[in-house]
């Protein structure tokens, strides 16, 4: 085995069973990894210097092929079901040995990195990749130790990612040839049969979503976060299409992070060292921060060039609509370092309600905040996905159900306790439709949404009268600076008020029906935050 470049003096690959590979490249710099990727024919350079790479058959995560080892650590703690699928220790051990054997004559790229800016809750990661561009992805997305730290780096969690290695479902306990398996006892993730780099990022997020709440009472969150000039931290939760990235990217506020954070007794910290943003239809006008971050050292996934050029055509979704870019967070001009903020003062739940029912801004009490945190509501509209021809309700627990090893009520209870202790304001923001549902009404103007969020952040709503929504019970301000009063109560924007009531009750029933699967685990305090539905 030939070892090249900077590596730790404390750890060897043999400790995780890897005895033989042809070459090991330790902690290569981005330029070196790009050179390797080009030599290996893993990608091409774009005219901005970014590396373009394809992920192969899988252009997104494969949730049905993500497993957690069922053992003494997890059997009574993990929320087993469609999200968290069990696999036996024996199958894991067998696959591990097969992967080790597969790597015997391969060259591998090893990266030591951190997950978690707060050193008290940090994972020390060792990632073994067969692709140089995957190792560059990990350099961009995780936190980068300095050279001195690398010399004595002591990993406590390992990822082995070999897209070329495939499982045998008949023998290995998997559903298909591809797999991502989390072993929380042996502190290892095995990924095979898929080249989608996001499996590594979200695998570690899932690990932190188990360890931090379960072991430390630290709330792990799928959210973006920013901080004002006076140190006030704000958090933005929201599913795809709700405006999370756009609304948290405020030039007047520093970016803590755009996707994954933890909330401790002292404040909020970023899990990551980079950003993994959607790139489909990207323009400089709409997303200047992301556009300018796509340069040498960045990655673009599954994109295509304009013919006869090395210029990326971001409108091209021929490979997938889920085109992505990955870059270090310091490529964003207003990113703060270290990526840490104080206890949040304001939290925003973003929803794009295509039914025109939810108020554009409302304030939630603790019960409502926990209830809607578990619900994680938004709506997809026609054209956003293949087969979506009319608005569809979407619920994703804690705004990230796919990454929650514990039951959603565990996160919601922790969220409620922190909200109550620190007197945090929680706001529900509808970036969707007003004046009627999709097809009749119109999308809420971005300038109004920004004005409402600014008013909440600046405390301008503290002295404004509120009224309770008759169905959802949330507190709706009667006025807001730079926003017309008539749009604050959504019913007032509908020409047919009876039609609004019908649609609002229909949506409220959907909330109640969705919550049934959590009700047996939920406290009375959480349940009391539900909308009022007429029998």
N, C-alpha and C positions, 0 to 999 in steps of 0.2 A: 504494500500500500504506500503510495507516494503522497505525502502531506505538503501542501503548498500554502503560503501566506500566513497571516497572523492568526494564531489560535491560542486557546486557553491552556495553561500549564496544568490545570486541575482535572480536566475531564477528557476522556477519550471515547470514540464511538463504540468501542468494545463494551462499554458499560450498558449500552442499549442493544447489545447483541450483534452489532455490525463489526465483523472481524476482518473482512476482506472486501475491498473495492479497488478498482484500477488506479484511480486518483481521487484525492480529496482537495477541493479548493475552499479554503477557510476565509470567510469574511472579506471577499473581494469588494473593491470599491465599485460604485456604479459604472464608471468608464470601463473597468475591466470586465464586469458582467455583461455590458453591452457588446464589447468585443467578442466575448465568448458566445453570446446569443447570435450574433451575426455570423460567426464562424460555424456555429452549429446549425445554421439555417432555421433558427427559431423565430426570426422576425426581420423587419426592415426598418430603416430609419425614415422618419417623415421630414418634411422641410423645416420643421421647427426643432428638430433634434430628438424628438420623442421616439421611443421604440414601439413599433406596431407589431403586435403578436396576436395569433389566433388561439382560441382555447379548445378547438376541435369539436367533437360531437356535442359536448355540453357547453352551452353558452350562458348558463346560470346554475345556481345550486340545484341539487336533486334531493329535496326534502325526504322523499320516501326511501332514500338510500343512505340516510344518516342515522347511525346507531349509537347507543350508549351501552357500555358493558354493564350487565346486571350482576352485582356482587354485594358484599356486605356494606360497602360505602353507599350504594345507590338504591338498593332494593326497596327501602322504606322511605326514601327521600325524593326520588325522581317522580315526576308526574308522567307516568307511563301512558302511552296511547299512540295516536297517529303522529304526534309531534316528536315524542321521544320513544323510539322503537328499541326494545331490548335485544341484545345479542349476548351469547354466553362467553364466559372467560375462556373456555376451551377453543371456541372459534376465533377469538381475538388472538390467542397465543399461537394458534396454527397459522393464521394469516401473517402475523408478525414474522414468524420463522420463514415463511415463503417469501415475504418481501425482502428479508435479509439475504436469502439465497439469490433472489433476482438481482440484487445490487452488486453481487460478487464481482462481476466483470464490468461494472459501470463506473463512470466518473460521476462524482456527486459534488454538489455545492452546499456548503454548510454555513449557516448564518446564526450568530448569537445575537439576541435582541431582547428587549423588554416589552411587556404588555402592562401598561399602567404607569402613569407619570408619578403617582404617589408611591414612594419607595416602601411604605409600610404595607402596601397591598399589591405589590408588583409580582408578576410572573417573570422568571428568567427563562427565556425560550431558546431552545436549540432546534433549528429547522434544517432538515436534510432534503434537498431537492435534486432531481435528475435534470431539471431544466434551469439554465442560467437565468432566463427571464422571470421564472417563478421566484428565484432567490432575490432578484432585483425588486420584484413586487413586495417581498417581505421586508427588504431594506426600506422601501418607501412607506409601507403601512404600519410597521411596528416601530418602536422607539430604538434609537441607535446609540449603543454604548460608545464611549470614547476609547481610544487605543489602550490607555492604561487599564480601563475596566475590562477590556477584552482579554488581557493577559491573565487575569485571575477570575474570569467569568465562570460562575458555578450554576449550570442550568437546573431548573426544577420542573420543567415541562418540555416535552419533545414532540415535534411533528415530523413524520416521514411521509413525503409526498412523491409518489412515482406514478405519473399518469399512464405510463406504458404497461404497468403491472395490472392485471385483471384477475378478479376472483372467479372461482368456480361456484356458482350459486348452489349447485347440488351438494357440494361438500362443505363450503365455507360459511353457510348460514346467512348469506346475503340474498337480496332480491334479484339483483342483476350483477353484471361484471364490475360495475363501478360501486364505490363505497367511501364513506367517511365515518370512521369509528372513534368515539371518544372513550378513553379508559381513565376514569377519574381516580382510580386507586394507583395504577402504574404511571399515571400522569403522562399520558402519551396519546397522540392522535395519529391514526393511520389513514391515508388517503390514496386511493388507487383508481385507475380506470377513467379518470376525469381530469381534464386540463384546466378546468375553471378555477382560477386563482382565488376567487372569493371563498371557496370552501375552507382555505386555511384561515383567513380573517374571521369568518363567522364561526369556525370551530373553536378558536380561542375565545371569542365573545361568549359562546355558549358555556365554555369552561368557567369564565369569570362570572357568568350569570348563576352558576351553581355555587362556586366557592365563596364569593363575596357576601351574598345574603345569608347563606347557610352557615358559614363559619365565622363571619365578622359583623353581621348586621349592617353591612354596607349595601346601599341600594344600587344595583347595576341598572343602567338605563339606555335604551335605544333612542337617542335624541341628539340634537345639536345644542351648543351652548355658546353664549357670548358674554362679554362683560363691558360695562360702561366706564366712562372716564373717572367716575367716583367709586369704582369697585363693586357696583351692583351687578350680580350675576343673574342671567336669565336663561331658561331652558325651554327648548322647543321640541315637543313630541309631534309626530305626524307621519302618516303612511305616504307612499308614493303619490305624487300629484297634488299634495295639499299645500306645497309652498315652503316646506321646512328649510331647504337650502337657501331659497331666495330671501325669505323673511329673516333668517338668522344672519345673513350676510349683510350687515349694516356697516357702512364705512365709518360711522361715528362710534362704533363699538368694536372691541377686540374679539377675534375669534378664538375660543377655547378649543373647540373641536366640532366636527360636523356629523358624528354618527354614534359614538359609544362613550359613555361616561359613568363614573361612580360618584355616589354622594355619601360622604363620610360625616363624622361629627364636626369636622373642621371646614368642609367645603366640597367643591366639585372638582374632579380631575378627569382628564382625557385618558382613555385606554390606549390610544393610538398615537403614531407619529406621522400620520399622513391622511389623505382623503381619497376616497374611492367613489367618484362621481359618475352619474350617468352622462353619456356624451351624445345621445341621439338628438339631432336637431340643435346641437350646441351652436350659439352665435356669440360673438364678442359683445354685441349690443345687449343681449339678455343676461349673459353670465360672464362679465368681463374678468372676474377673479379666476374662474375655472379656465377660461380661454387662455389667459396669460400664464397659467401654471403649466400648460402643456408644452414643455421644452425639454432640453437634454436632461436625461435622468428620469423623466416621466414615461409612463406606459399608456398606450391606447390599445384597447382590446376589441377584436372582431370588427374593426372599422375597415373602410376601403378608400383608395385614392380616387381623385378625379382622374379620368383616363389620360395617360401620357404624362403624369406628374407624380410628385411625392407630397402633394397637398391632400389632406384628409377631407373627404366629403362626409360631413357629419349628418347629412340628411339621408345617407345610404344605410338602410336597415336590411339589406339583402341577406346578411348573415344572421342578424338578430336585432330586435328593437332594444335589447339590453346591452348596447355598446357602452364601454366604460373607459375611464381614465384613472390612473393611480399615480399620485405624486406626493412627495413629502410636504407636510403641513407648512413648512417655512416657505414654500413656493407661493403661499397666499400672503399678500402684502400686510394685512392687518392681523395676522395670527400672532398670538402672544406666546412668550416663552419664559418660564415653563407653562404648560397648558393646564393651569390650575386657577380656580376662582373661589370666592367666598361662598357661604351658604346662599342659595338662590333666594332672591326676593320676589321674583315673578316666574311663573311657569305657564306656558301656553300649550294647550291641546289644539292642534290644527286639524280641521276636517274640511273636506270639499263636499258639502252636502248638495247633491244634484237634485234634491227634492224641494229646495228652497224653504225649508222648515226651520232649521237651526238659526238662532240669532247671530248676526255678524260678530258680536262680542257679548259675552256674558261671564259672570263671576260665579264660581262654584264653591259651595261649602265643603267641609271635609268629607262628608258622606258622598256627596255628588262627585267629588274629585276621585275618590277611590272607585266608585261605580264606573265612571267614564274612563278611568285609567284601565280598568279591566276590559271594558267594552272595546276601546280602540277603534272608533267608528270613522269611516269615510264612505264615499260612493264613487264607483267607476262610471264613466260616461261612454257613450258610443264613440268608437274609434280609438280608445286607449289600449284595447287589447283585441286580438282576434276573437270574434264571436260575441263581443259585447255590442249589442245593437240598441239597448236602452239602459237607463241608469240602473246600476246594481249596488245593493248595500254590501258593504265589506266591513267585517269586524275582525280585528287582530289584537288579541289580549296584550295589554301593556305596550301597544304599538310595536310589537315584535314577537308575536307568538311562536314563530318558528325557531326562536333561539332561547326558549325558556325551559330549562330542565326542571324547575320547581313549579308547583301549582301557581297560577296567576294571582290567587288571593294572598300568597306569601309576599309577593312584590307589592301588591296594593296595600296590604296592612302596613308594611314598612314605609311605603310612600305616605300613607295617612298619618302615621306616627311622626314622621319628619315634618310634614306640613303643619301639623298641630303644634309641635314643639317650637318651631321657628316662625310660626305665624306667616307662612308663605301665601301669597296671592296666587290662585290658580284661575286662569282665564280660558274659556272655550271660544275659539275663533273659527268662524265659518268663512272659508275662502271660496266657497262654492256659489250657489245660485241665490238670487233674490228676485222678488216680483213674480214668482212662480217656479215650477220645476224646470229642469233642462228641456229645451224645446219651446218653452213659453217665456220664462224669465230670462235674466241675463246674469253673466258672471259678475260677482262682486268686484268693483274696481280696486286694483292693487293699491292705488293711492289712498283709498279709504281704509283698507286693511292696515297699511303702514301707519296711517294716522291714529287708528285705534290702538295698535300695539305701542306706538310712541306715547300716547296718552296714558296707557297703563303703566309703562316703564317710568314715566316722569311723575307719576302720582297725581295727574290731572283729573283722574276719575274718583279720587278719594272723597271729594265734597259734592259729587253729583248724585242726585236722587236715583234710586234703582227701583224697578218693579219686577215681580216674579212672573216668569213665563207660566201660563196657565196649565200647560201639560208637562213640560220638562222641569218646572220648578226652579230653574236657575235665575239668577239676578241679572236683569238687563238694564244698563244705564239708559236714562231718558235723554241724555245729551252727551256729545263728545266733540271736542274741538276739531274743526276742519272736516266734520262728517255731518251730512244732512240728518236732522232728527228723525225724519220719516222712515229712514231705512233701518233704524236700530231695532224696532219691533217688526219682525218679518211679516206678520199678519197684515200690517198696514200697507205693505208693498203689493199685496195681492188684490186684483180687481174683484175676485170672487172670494169673499171671506169664508163662506161655508166650505168651499173647496180646500182652503188652507186647513181648516179644522180636520177635515177628512184625511188629508195627506199627513198632517201632524200626528194624528192618532195612529195611522197606519205605521208610520216610522217608529213611534213610541212602542207599539206592539212588537216590532222587530227587535228593539232593544231588550224587551222583557223576555222574548222567546230565546234570543241569543244567550242571555244570562242564565238560563235554566241549567246549563251544563256546569256552571260554577256555584250555583245557589247552595248546594249542600255543604260547601266548604266556606261560604261567606258568612261574616258576622252580620248581626242585625244592623249595625252602623252602616256597613257597605250596602246592604239591601235597601235601606231607607233612602239611598240616593237615586233610586230608580224613578223614571217618569211615571206620571199618574195615568193609568189606562182605564178607560171606561169599559165595564163589562158588556 
